[in-house]
Amino acid sequence: MKPITILAAIMVALECAGQGCATPDSFQDGVEAFNEKNYAKAIDHFTQAMDDFPNNFALYLWRAQAYLGAEDYDKAKDDYAEAISLNPQDPDGYIGRGTTYLWKKDYKKALADYSKAIECDSNNSGAYDGRGSAYLWLKEYDKALVDFDKAISLDASNWDAFEGRGCAYEYKREYQKALADYSKAIELNPKSPRSYFGRAACYAFTKEYDKSLADCSKAIELDPKNSDAYIARGDSYLWKGEIDKARADFSKAMELNPKSASAYTRRARISVWQGNHDQALADIAKALEIDPKSSDAYVGRGVCHLQRKDFAKAIADLSKAIELDAPYNAQIYLARSSAYFFQKDFEKSLADCTKAIEMDPKNPKIYIDRGRTYLWKKQFQQAADDFSKAIELSPQNAAYHNDRADAFYHAEKYEKALADYTRATSEAKFRDGKKALEFATQACEKTNWDENANFEALAAAHAELGHFDEALKWQNKALNVSWFSDKQLERAKQRLKLYQERKPYREGPPPAGVQKE
């Protein structure tokens, strides 16, 4: 939030003038020290000024801001309370105390103070900006957006409100709107590192990693001691797969701010990925010591337990993370669904997948996980439906066709299974000659051995297994009994030639948007 300084300075001067004396030197010295960020010295000067003017509302505002700068939040809160008692109709005391509550993470009290400030002055941009920030921390993003919109309508130069609104859009995954707001905040105040690393996060989410890194580096240039900027850059390096650089930035953040739980949880995430569970657990323990309500720490420890196949502990930690961050993180539910799955508690696994889909309906991985759970429950049509949705969201992923092929096969829809398996085997890692032969044979039986496409599939399966004589037999059968278009006939003959040369058939996927005949 913006400091309340100009108005308070005027009020000090007016009160002194009203009492027939000049503004005390101690006050002027305090302002100078405050602007130099020498908060201890500023506090001493403002206290000295109070000896001459003990009931000066504005002096309490100034000293409260100095205490805020010195991170002595309890004394800041007390000074703002005294200012409010001296002038309960002025919004600045409520705004200042609300900001103090934000720093103390007492967001509901912050909300109450900002609302009181709005009662005092319904045209105060800073009050709406502050309340928007409180809603943001309470994860009531739509309410935050309403307040940030109001703050901006009242003061189009309020860069802090643009920054806050950008953050709200970021959490709502409306990244283009977030980028626009962060960019506007930077235009209005190019010296705010938070705007740069906020924009950096959005660039990372939109996979513009070089832009993300550039913004993080700019934030670090503006504030080399800002641990959050190093965390943001570490995240960008993670997205790019530059693990060592990411680890170095997280470690630097911890050096700058040993009380940064986020830095410890980020470094733990790297250790989990690398299978270094002991190091991960040590960092997570430190993070929880710093912030016992860190959902990221519980997620990290839960995933660590999941990898160690200690599913009960994984479920306990992930459930705690959900308690702390329940309505906002589909990935937590997805991780817990995996733990339930491995415990063979399929109903709970399905419930968590369904909840994750509600939160993130465009994530194909969630549909795949739920579909695989349906497979275990022998609910083959539901599995096929989920795999179909995953394919719709990610049509180029051959693995998803392989999953749906299994569902169709178990549902005895052999032709559909064969079609999906043929599509899946366009990628070498999914080729399985035995499975292909099984699917093709079942498809032929299902159609009473009277469908040329199935004969061709049977030939391809035999060729994949090196049974070239059988491949030639069934490919010739397809050519002899079926009608082909000119293009189909040409392709069928090309397959026959491959088998004559003792080579398997490799079908590639059609270009995007092109239908196969």
N, C-alpha and C positions, 0 to 999 in steps of 0.2 A: 504494500500500500504506500501511497505517496505520503511523505511526512507533512504534518500541519505546521508550517514554519512561518510563512509570510504573515498570515492573519494573526498568529500568536505574537509575532514581533510587534505588529501594529498595536495590538491590545496592551502589551506591556508599556509601549510608549505613551498610549493614550491615558492609561491609568496613572502613570507617573506624572504626566502633564496635569491631570485632574487634581493631583495632590500637590501641585505647585513645585515640582522638582524635576530635574533632568533624569533621563534613563540612566540607571547606574552603570558604571564601567564594568562591574562584575557581570552584568547581563550581556553586554557587548562582547566581553571576553569569552563568556560561555558560548555565545553564538559562533564566534570564530573557532573555538575549540571543537564545537559540534560539527561544523562544516569540514574541519580537518580530520574528523572521525576520531578525535581524542576524547572519548566519551567520559573517561574518569575525570579529566580536567574540566570538561563541560559541566559535569555534575557538581563538582566543587564550586564552580563560579555561580551556577544557578542557585545552589544552596546559600551561598553568601548573599546573593541578591534577595533571597527570601527573608533574610534577617531584617532587611529594610522594608520589604513589602510582604509580610507573612501570609496575606490572604489574596495574593495575586493569582487569579485563575490561569492566566496565560503562562506564568512562570512554572506552574505545576505541569502544564502541557509540555513545555520545553524540557523540564527535567525528566518527565516520563519518557519522552522520546530518547533522551540520552541513556536512560536506563535500558530502553529497548535495544539501542545500539550496543550497549555493553552486555546484552543478553541476561540482564537481571530482571526477569519478567515479573516476579512478585512485587518488587519495588515499583516497577513501571505501572503495574495494575493498581497499586495503592495510590500512586500520584494521580492517575487518571480518575480514580474514585473520588479523590479530594477535589479535583477540578470539577467533576460532575456535581458534587455537593455545593460548590461555590456558585456554579452557573448551570443548573439542571436543564435549561432550555437551549443550551448551545450543543450542536451535534458533534463538535470536534472531540469532546471528552468521551462520548460513546464510541465514536469511530476509533479513537486511539486505544480504548480499553478492548474493543472488539478485536483489533489487530493483535493486541497482547494475548488475548484468548486463542487466537489462531496459532500463534507461536507456541502456546502451551498445549495445543491440540485439544482444547476444550471448545469444540466447534459449535455446540448448541448454545453455550453462553455467548460466543462470538455472534451467532445469529441473532440472539436476543438484543445485544447491544447495537448492532447495525440497524435492526428494525426500529429500535428506539430513536436512533439518529435520523431515520427516514421520517418518523413521526414529527421530529423537531423541524426538519427541513426536507420536504418532499422533492426538492429540486437539487439535492446534493449528489453529484455524480459519484463522489468518493464513497458515500454511504451505500449506494447500490453496488458499486464495485466490490466493496468489502463483503457485503452480504452474498454477492455472487461467489466470492472466494470461499465463504463458509459453506454454501451449498455444494460447491465443487468438492471440498474435503469430505462432506457428508455423502458424496456420490449421488446427489440429486441433480443430475446434469441438466435436465430440462428447466428446472427452477433457476439454476445458475445462469443458463442462457438468457432467460427473461430479464434477470437483473443486469447482466452485462450489456444486453441490448439497451436497457434503460439508461445505464451509465454512459454509454456511447452517444445516445441521442441527446443527453444533457450536455456532454462535453466530448466533441469529436476528436479532441487532442489527448484524451485520456488513454495513453499507451498501455497502462496497466490493465485497463478493462479489455482492450484488444488482446492482450496477452492471456488474460483469464479466459476470455471467450474461445481463443484458440485452443487452450487446454481442454475446455469442455468438449469442443468438437473432436479433439484428438481422442478423448475417452469414449466418445460416441462413434468412433471410427469413421468420422466424416473428414477424411484427411485433407481433401482439397480446400474445404472451408477453413480447416485449422491452419493450413499453410498460408492462406490469404490473410488470416488474422495475425499470425505470427509475423508475416512480412510487413503488415501495416504497423505493428508494434515496433518493429526494427526501424521502419521509416521515421516514426515519431520519436523514437529514442534508441539510436544505434549503439548505445552503451549498456544495454541490458543483456547480460549473459543468458538469463533465463529464456528470453525470446529466441536466442540462437539455439540453445540446446533443446527447446521445445520444438522448433522447426526441424532440427536435426532428427528428432525422434520420428516426426511425420515423414521425412524423406526416407528414413530407414524402412518404415512400414510400406511406403510406396516403391521400395527397392531401388531408390536413387542413392546408393551408398556413398558415392563420391561427394555428392552435395551434403549428405549427412555428416561425413567426416570434416568437410570444410567448415560447416557451421559449428561443429563441436570445437574445432581448433580455434575458431574466432572467439567462442565463449571463453576458452582457456586464455587466449591472448588478453581479453578484457579483464579477466579475473583469474590470475594464475593459481590462486588459493581456493578456488571454488571446486570442491570435491564433486559436486553434482555434474559439472561439465566433463570431468574425467570419466564419471560413470556413463554419461551419455555417449562419449566417444568410445568407451569400451564396448558398449552395446552395439555401436556401428561396426566396430571391428569384428564382433561376434557374428553379425549378419554376413559379413564378407568372408567369414571363415578364418580370419587372422587371429588365431587363438592366443598366441604368445603376446601380441600387441594388446589384445583385450585384457589379458591377465595383468600386464604391466600397468594399464590404466586403472584397473580396479585396485591394484595394490597401491598406486599413487593416491587414489582417493582415500584409502584407509590411512595412509601416512598423513594426509592433510586433515582428515577428520576421523580420528579413531572411534568416534561414536556413530559412524555411518553404517547402520545395519544393512542398507542397500548394497554397499560395496562388498560386504562379507557374503551376502546371499548371491551376488553376481559371481564372485570368485568361486563360491561353492558350486554354482551351476556348471562352471567349466570342469571342476573336479569330478562332478557326477558324470558328465559326458565322457570324461577320460577314464572312468571306472576307478578313480582314486577316492574311494568312499571314506576312508579315514580322514583325509584332508578336508573333504566336503563336510563331514559331520563336525569337525573341529570349527570350521568357519561358521556353520549354521548355529552351533552352540553359542558362539560369540555374538552372532546377530540377535539371537533370542535373549541373550543377557542384556543387550542394548535396548532392544524393542521386543518385549514379550508378545506384542500383538502383530508381529510381522507375518502376514500371510505368506509372503514369498519364502520366508525361512521354513515354515511348515510344509509348503509345497516341495521345496528342495529336499527336505529330510524325508518326506513321504516318497518322492521319486527314488531317493537313495535306497530306502527300505524295499521299494518295489523291485529295483534291480537286484537286491540281495535276496529276493523271494521271501522276505518277511512281510507277508501280505497283511497280517493283522496290524502291525505297527504302521504300515503304509496307510491303511484305511483310517487309523486313529489320527495320524498327522494330517492327511488330506481332509478329513472331516473337520478338524480344527481350522484349517485354512478356509473351508467353505463357511464355517461359522463366522469367520472374520471378514470374508470377502465374497459371500454367497451369491449375490445377484449379478455379479459382474465378470466372472471369469469361467468361461466354458472349459478351458483347459484343465482346471482343477477337477471338475466333474468327469472329464474324459480320463484323467489319470486314475481317479478312484474307481471308475467303471472297469479299468483294466485289473485293478487289485481284486475287485469282486469277481471278475471273470475267472481269474486264476484260482480263486477259492471255490469256483463252480457255483457261486451264488448269482445265477444268471438273471433272476428277476431284478435284483438291485443293480446289476450291471446295466440292464436295459433301461431302468429308470434313470440312471445317471447319464447314459447316452442321450436319452430323450430330452433331459433337462439341458444338456450341452447343445443339442440341436436347436432348442428354443432360443438360446442365447446367440448361437453362431450358425444360422441355417445355411450358410454358403460354404461351409467347411466340409469337403468330401470325406476327409479322414474319419469324421464322427459317424457318418453313415456307414462307412466300411466297418468300423468297430461294432456298431450295432447290428449290422448284417451278419457278421461272423458269430455274434452271440445268438442270433436267431438260428443260424446253421446248427449250433450246438444243441439248441432246443428243438431241432427238427421242424422248425417253422420255415419251410423252404421258400414259400411264396413271399413272406415278409422279408426274408433275406434277399431274395432277388429284387424286390422293390427298392430296398435300401441301396443295393449295389447299382441299380439302374439310376438312382438319384445321384450317386457318386460319379457315375459315368457322365451324366448330364452336366455336372459341375466341372468335371475334368476329363473331357472326352479323349484326350491323347494318352491317358494313363493305362497302359496295357494290363497292368496288374489288376485293375478293377474288373476288366473283362474276364480275367482268370477266376476271380472270386465269383462273379455271376455265373460263369460256366459250371462251377461246382454246385451252386444253388439249383440251376436248371437240371443238372444231371441227377441230383438227389430227388428232384421233383418229377423225374422221368420225362423231362422235356428235352429229349436227346438232340433234336435238330438245333434247338436254340443253344444248348450247351456246346454243341460242335461249332456253331457259328462264332460264339464268344471265345472258345478256346483257339480257334483259327486266328481270330484277331489278336489274342494275347500272345500267340507264338510268333508274331511279327518281331518280337524282341527275344533274342537268343536265351536270355536267362529264364524265360517262362516255357521253353520247349521241353516237352515230356512226351516222347514217342509212345510210351506205354499208355499214358492217359489218353493221348490222341486216338490210338487204336481202339481203346475201350469206348470212347465217345462215338467214334465213327461207326463201329460195329453196332452199337445200340441204336444209332440213328438209322442205319440200314434196316435193322430188324423192325424198327417202329414204322418204316415206310414200305415194309414187305419187299425189300431189296428192289425198289423200283424208282429210284431217284438219282439222277446222274451226279448231282452235287455231292451226295453222300458217297458215291463210288470214287469220286475224285478225292474226297477227304480221306477215304480209306486207303487209297493209293499213296497219298502224301504221308499218312501215318506209317505205312510199311516202309516207305523210303527213308523216313526219319530214323527208323530202327535198323536200316541197312538191308531190308528185305526187298531188294530191287526187282526180283522176279515177280513177287506178289504185287509190287507197285505197278509194274508193266501190265500185269493181268487186269487189275482193276481200272487203270487208266484207259486201256484199250476197250474195256467193257463200257466205260462212260462214253467213249467216242462212238462205239458201235450202236448203242441203244438210244442215244439221246439226240435231240435237236439242239443245235447251237446257233447263236448269231455269229456273224463273221468274226467279230472281235473275240467272242468266247471260244470259237473253234481255234483261232490262232493261239490263244493262251493255253488251251488244252493240249495242243500239239507241242507247244514249248515245254510243257510239263513232261510229256511223253519223251521228248528228246533228252531232258535232264535225267530221267530214270534210265534211259538207254546208256547214258554216260556215267551211270552209277553215282548220281548226285541227288541229294534231297532237294525238295522244293522249299523255297523260302519266300513267303508272302510278306510284302511290306504293306504298311497301312496306306490307304488312299490319302491324297492331299486333303487338308482341312476343307470342309464344306463340299467335298465331292462324294457322291454316292456311288458305291460299288454296284455293278450290274448283278 
